[in-house]
Amino acid sequence: WDSCDWRWQRGHQRDSDRHDALNIHGIMAGSCHRVRVIDSCTPNLFRAEVEHAREPAILRGLCIGKCLQTWTPEHVAERGGSRDVSVHVSVNDRMDFIAKNFEYKTLPFCELIKRAAHGCNADKVEGGDEMKVEGRADGAGGADAEREEGEKAGDAQGPARTQVEKDEVERRRGYFLGPEEKYYMRALGKDPRKDIADFASDFPLLAEEVDIPPLFDRDAYFSSVLRVGSPGIHLWTHYDVMDNALIQVTGRKRVVLFSPQDADNLYMVGDKSAVLDIDNPDLTRFPLFRHARPYECIMEPGDVLFIPALWFHNVVSLDFSIAVNVFWRHLPRDMYDGKDTYGNRDPLPANRAMQQVGTLIKTLETLPADHRDFYARKIVRKIQESCYADSLE
């Protein structure tokens, strides 16, 4: 926590009459479970009862700071500033990491907030007032317009624009792919190749307004990620290798989770599921998905969702959404790849085992088909008997 000097607060009770409405429909409707909700949660209660249960839970009553009162889009844009951030941009509500139906673009953070909150070319906010951010003008004309005209003239006289220059022109136009495009930002470290995301370092003025509940030991801290999403954006189903707490500050989210024991039913590609539409899945392509057991919750501002490592989760921003996602190591430090700045590489023992499986498969391929099938089944059964959890019996 040397670079993340946040105020650690004990939880306090927050009056609430909110409720979670289960929204799963289609093939999954009959099997959906409600995520456990812990009202009046305290850090001690979390450590004693929730963390060791290894199931997700909504934690309510924890103090997360004055961000709940201050984080309007205009305030966040001003406090976050104009530093460039990498953004997923898509004209499709359902972002698909496997098919890559989005593009990576760069925007000033304040511009991202304006677009995600109010839509592309949104020069006005509710009430008719122009959204003003210190250090940046969003109106037409001025120096930006002059520079764009200069670039157009340069195109006629010189070489073709670089991709960075094209992005800059698209950025000033008000959209990249189309006026209905949506945005998702997962904040990165200053140099993603070597720096781990740290909210306090990356957005210090915003971090001053957030209190992180002390749900884990300080020396277990790994990263803290600011997340921003347009209304209606769907994020692909995936798992993380570390325990984490998703702190919802602005807007509501719908989160659907699946147990690690559902891995066989989710058609995994790396750490992601190939089943994009979990509400109306294509059961011709994904017949085993009908056996998956979803857990759902609706997160509201102030909610903290505990997501244990390896639990798959699919997230929809029901409104313009801002959250802070904190990750910590729950396994011994030497089980993690020290060069992993994103925190999404499998633990080293698991990675070595997967490499050995590749070698095993190549060895089996030297056998005739009927022998290969027989010994593969025998090996799979041995792994099941030795490694599967008791709850799978």
ZISULJO-V180621 format. One record per helix or strand of 2 or more residues. SS is the DSSP state (h for helix, s for strand). FROM is the first residue (numbers start at 1). TO is the last residue. If there is no record, write none. Layout:
SS|FROM|TO, SS|FROM|TO
This chain:
h|26|31, s|33|34, s|36|38, h|43|53, s|57|59, h|67|70, h|73|80, s|84|90, s|103|108, h|109|118, h|142|157, h|163|173, s|182|186, h|199|202, h|204|207, h|218|220, s|221|229, s|234|238, s|243|250, s|253|258, h|260|265, s|268|269, s|272|273, h|287|291, s|294|299, s|304|307, s|312|317, s|321|328, h|333|335, h|348|364, h|369|387, h|390|392
